[in-house]
Amino acid sequence: MSDIPSKYDPALTEDKWYAYWMQHSLFKSVPDHREPFTIVIPPPNVTGVLHMGHMLNNTIQDLLVRRARMQGKNALWVPGTDHASIATEAKVVQKLRKEGIKKSDLSREKFLEHAWEWTHKHGGIILEQLKKLGASCDWDRTRFTMDAKYYDSVIDTFIDLHKKGKVYRGERMINWDPAALTALSDEEVIYKEVNSKLYYIKYTIVDEEDEAGGETFITIATTRPETILGDTAVCVHPKDPRFKHLHGKKVIVPLVTREIPIITDDYVEMDFGTGCLKVTPAHDMNDFMLGEKHKLQIINMMNPDGTISEAGELYVGMDRFEVRKQIVEDLKAIGHLAKVEEMINKVGFSERSDAVVEPRLSLQWWVSMKELSKPALENVMNDNIRFFPPKFKNSYRNWMENVKDWCISRQLWWGHRIPAWFASDGGYVVAKTEQEALAAFAAKGQQLNASNITQDPDVLDTWFSSWLWPISVFDGFYKKEEVDYYYPTNDLVTAPEIMFFWVARMIIAGYEYRGELPFRNVYYTGIVRDTQGRKMSKSLGNSPDPIELMAKHGADGVRVGMLLSSPAGNDLLFDEGLCEQGRNFANKIWNAFRLVNSWGEKVDNTLAQPESARVAVEWLNSKFNSVLAELNDDYDKFKISEALMSTYKLVWDDFCAWYLEMAKPVYGSNIDKKTYDATIVIFENILKVLHPFMPFLTEEIWQYISEREPGKGSICVAPWPSINKADETLLKEFELFTNAVIGVRNVRKDNNIANKESLTLQVKNNGNYANKFDAALKHLCNLSSIEFVNEKISNSFSFVVNSNEYFIPFTANVDVEGEKKKINEELTYTIGFLKSVEAKLNNEKFASNAPAAVLEGERKKQNDALGKIKVLEEKLAALN
């Protein structure tokens, strides 16, 4: 095949082979007699483009599904995208704003037209980018969480849970995003440490004077002074002696001059802050619980957009953070600001908009989680569902044991609209359609028509749709054949930060609606960080464009680079140099192929197989089986990086550095057919175990090696190698052989003996010499003979391997006097070094004061020097 390019060019191969795989439907799966292997993709946001986290996650999924396909399983990787309510709506609103259109100027229907238009235009970008990576998904099965049937499954689940009493509507404290104007679940709030201020504010005590007849005060510390507009009580600990005299009294909220009661509750910590707590039930989770307990007034002093409402009385319409600045000045002006302290505290931010979250009392829809979550906790803790690494079980257990009800309504238009219908009297029914809603009202004795009822304007939390993903991608609520075959799925590859958002909830839904787990294994990837340990982000400018990386290093090079240092659950410190290493690896494999291919042009059927080649074949087959056993075990334990390193060493060290050298014919000679055929079999097996990591390169070489049947002859569906027993004795003997080769080569190098000069090797066998590799040793080291001796050989170079002594007699070209001079110089230096070490050890002060480890180190230096002196003196004696 003289047309094989001298260099491997990914740009010429990747699109070609991806098109080939697609043309022959090699990623397509339909239920059949085979064992299924199923992975469902963590659906990226429809707004998204490929980033480094996607690259890592999808590379791992692809190699798992490619290997399963080669194992003869009916492998299916289901792709798809998530509609991402908050993120997508924000993108559409932003686009409309640039066009001079406000969302508030549009009807819901008109806005949704814009949202769908945006989705159709941008929604498939990330999936097309995944194809560049080599993702072997069944693209005919691509799902979207707003597909009609998927939509039905989400709505039907809501209705079903409501009938079971597990979905309810209630007014409770929620996390509110003032930028996106929607509720958030606890998991969508990201807490960050920020520089803040602690404001000490004086509240006047009603009907109490000091000795001079002046006002008396109680001082309260807060980081949010603007919320005093909603204060309805001050709370102290009932046993705090400082405030016993104030029980039952009142204070005046500064500026608003509202009288509020002083209440007692052991919730307050006496030794924290001033020991007094302002209670704002509408704007703090814990304050709300205190408010309910003590039946306090609730004043909602903030509008949804974070401005002050009419109920706040002052600063109406001003933004909350502007009010914070102003109210501090106003408190100072009236003498009610005692002091201000700098502090660092944790503040909640919206995961989607990055706005500071406001606790807010709101009427929302909730899922009651306590009973639903029990099977999901039990079946992870008993390892029916296995986490890799297992350390994440503790985080999972902690969350599940303290699980809170899930707020599932969002004040948005883009998403699955809540199937609840309201009459003018505030009553409601849950029903899928308007007609079903009217029938439900009629069943309650209310004869209404369409003009009398309105549907809830809110949509469901995006996670309420994605928690059904492993079921709904197969239309599992409506059809049996596919979900019964593919469910439960096998492996889920995801990030630990969505363990509670998504993983836990999918497990809950699996047990609620299928009565079994949704997947058997969960592999948690780490976060991709830069070499400084910073999380990659556009704002920091430290995240490379994956498409550009692949254009530069090839998809295979990037895949290898990503996985070289990506142990499960630990963060990946990404360095582009790793991708370059991956590209170099691809080049190494390509060059090895070109060498083997050149042998194919010189096959001689009449030649007998040399002994050096025979043992090389026998050894590498054993080595391959040994590595294959490790590989299979690594895959089973999700040790992906270890699996790659084992494969890398097999190719680079064992095949390229040793086997090809042992098996290659003498320069200019032909190769025997037996060795060439065995080499092709070995190379094909190596390509098979490489394929999941480097699909494009391996397909290119696979197709060059032999004429293959279109489609069926792809390496994608070539059988994964089966393990044969490795000859452990042979593998150990190989270690001795390689050390002997290195010893001979070092003698040549240190003494400038040309490789073309044939040498004699004499061996003093001290009882454990193995001669299986003698022919290979002669072949690699250009030895004319290997002879065995009983005594040390004078006038020779020597080295030791495993107590056996090797001697290479001087040739006529060796400068004996020069060699003696070199040894004498080394001997003089070593004797001097020994004297300095012994002087230190003989120093009583040093010997009595030095730590044990230091003394041990010095003694080791002494012993090493004595051993070296002995060897040098023996060499010198032999030369003399």
Secondary structure as UniProt FT lines:
FT   TURN            2..3
FT   HELIX           10..23
FT   TURN            24..27
FT   STRAND          36..40
FT   TURN            46..47
FT   HELIX           52..70
FT   TURN            71..72
FT   STRAND          74..78
FT   STRAND          80..82
FT   HELIX           85..98
FT   TURN            99..100
FT   HELIX           103..105
FT   HELIX           108..122
FT   TURN            123..124
FT   HELIX           125..133
FT   HELIX           139..141
FT   STRAND          143..144
FT   TURN            145..146
FT   HELIX           148..163
FT   TURN            164..165
FT   STRAND          167..177
FT   TURN            178..181
FT   STRAND          182..184
FT   HELIX           186..188
FT   STRAND          189..209
FT   TURN            211..212
FT   STRAND          215..222
FT   HELIX           225..230
FT   STRAND          233..236
FT   TURN            238..239
FT   HELIX           241..246
FT   TURN            247..248
FT   STRAND          250..253
FT   TURN            254..257
FT   STRAND          258..264
FT   TURN            266..267
FT   TURN            270..271
FT   TURN            273..274
FT   STRAND          276..279
FT   TURN            281..282
FT   HELIX           285..294
FT   TURN            304..305
FT   STRAND          307..308
FT   HELIX           310..312
FT   TURN            316..317
FT   HELIX           320..333
FT   TURN            334..335
FT   STRAND          337..350
FT   TURN            351..353
FT   STRAND          358..367
FT   TURN            370..373
FT   HELIX           374..381
FT   TURN            382..383
FT   STRAND          386..388
FT   TURN            390..391
FT   HELIX           392..401
FT   STRAND          406..407
FT   STRAND          409..410
FT   STRAND          420..423
FT   TURN            424..425
FT   STRAND          428..430
FT   HELIX           434..443
FT   TURN            444..445
FT   HELIX           450..452
FT   STRAND          453..455
FT   STRAND          459..460
FT   HELIX           462..466
FT   TURN            467..468
FT   HELIX           469..472
FT   TURN            473..478
FT   HELIX           481..486
FT   STRAND          489..494
FT   HELIX           496..498
FT   HELIX           499..503
FT   HELIX           504..513
FT   STRAND          519..524
FT   STRAND          528..529
FT   TURN            531..532
FT   TURN            538..541
FT   HELIX           546..553
FT   HELIX           555..563
FT   TURN            564..565
FT   TURN            568..569
FT   STRAND          572..573
FT   HELIX           576..600
FT   TURN            601..602
FT   STRAND          603..604
FT   TURN            605..606
FT   HELIX           611..636
FT   TURN            637..638
FT   HELIX           640..649
FT   HELIX           650..659
FT   HELIX           660..663
FT   TURN            667..668
FT   STRAND          671..672
FT   HELIX           673..690
FT   TURN            691..693
FT   HELIX           695..705
FT   TURN            710..713
FT   HELIX           715..717
FT   HELIX           728..750
FT   TURN            751..752
FT   TURN            755..756
FT   STRAND          759..764
FT   TURN            772..773
FT   HELIX           774..781
FT   STRAND          783..789
FT   STRAND          796..801
FT   TURN            802..803
FT   STRAND          804..809
FT   TURN            812..813
FT   HELIX           816..842
FT   HELIX           844..849
FT   HELIX           852..879
//
